[in-house]
Amino acid sequence: MLDDLQLFIHIVQKGGLSGAASYLNLPPATVTRRLQKLEQQLGCKLLHRSARQCVLSQEGEIYYQAYADLVEQFEQTQRQLSEAHQHLHGKLKVLAPINISHGYLRPMWLGFCRDYPQIQLELVLANQREDLIKSKADLAIRVGPQPDSTLYQLKLGEIDKLLVASPAYLQQAGKPEHPTQLKEHRLIGTTLWTKWLLINKQNEQTLELFPRFQSLFNDTAMMKQLACDGQGISMLPLTEVQQELQRGELQQVLPDWQGDKREIYLVWPSGRLLNEKAKCLRDYLRHFIQSNPTTLVHSN
């Protein structure tokens, strides 16, 4: 009925059925049929129609005065939303994990803000998963399995997990030759994954370990600090330790073995179409990840 009331308002404003049909790009017969349907639903005559003109009935005048301003406000809002949807300006709210945003994704965020200054990015960083719908965010970047079936999920990439330790620790405690020897070492763990699944890159053998951790954190950045300080062996995402490995502050332990990969997802409510700003960030992020590997390049 709302669409037909909107049609009725346009008929009055355009001076008749043919004017409304032309304005709305509808067949005249469709305009006539929908007006008749509305009159039947309301139980009254809205317009007195003749060959030359349409005149409001008494009831039609009442409905016109009641709904004309509402229809104008509704259509104005529609136009504004449509313009915002089509152009790369305005607010874009994104949820993302803290560590990966400060580390691996930092150049991406800097580049996006520099390249699209008209987009007002609101980046909310938290390691806990905030409710995407309640927060009214457009997108969220998440790492790890995504069990929520109410969200549309786009897999962006995978992150290797490595066993690492400082050269000082390995010199003092020795290098393990097999994963079973890890129990003889000080281990630094996280509440994010208390089980270590190790995969041999040569023969794809898998081992599942339940380590006894010397220290346990809910933050991978703190794990890295302890490992760099020579306090033990830790399993960390490559994105967290790439620079430390390059600088020699950390070394890979058991290089033939690595942990299960962590998957990076971009998620948004499944019933919502992405606006142009969100699509722009999606493509920018996907290109960045494709250009900056999150897995080790192994030589043959």
Number of C-alpha atoms within 10 A of each C-alpha: 11 10 10 16 19 18 21 27 20 22 22 20 13 15 13 19 24 17 16 22 20 12 12 13 9 12 13 14 12 12 20 13 10 17 21 17 14 20 17 12 10 12 9 14 16 24 22 12 13 9 5 6 11 16 15 16 15 13 13 20 14 12 16 20 11 11 16 18 12 12 19 14 12 12 13 12 12 12 12 10 12 12 12 16 17 11 13 20 17 13 15 19 17 21 24 22 17 16 18 20 17 13 15 19 19 12 12 17 18 10 13 16 13 11 10 15 12 14 20 15 19 13 16 15 19 13 15 10 13 15 11 17 13 7 12 11 19 22 24 24 23 22 20 13 10 14 8 10 9 12 17 16 20 14 14 19 18 19 22 18 25 25 20 27 28 25 20 17 21 19 10 9 13 11 16 15 12 11 14 10 10 18 14 9 19 19 21 25 26 19 11 12 11 14 14 16 17 22 18 15 13 8 8 11 10 15 14 12 15 11 15 16 18 13 15 17 14 13 15 23 17 14 25 24 11 18 25 24 16 19 21 24 29 27 25 24 25 23 19 22 24 16 14 16 16 10 10 13 18 26 24 20 23 17 13 15 23 23 21 17 19 17 17 21 20 21 22 23 20 12 9 10 12 16 17 16 24 21 14 16 20 19 10 15 19 17 13 16 17 11 9 12 15 23 15 12 7 6 4 3
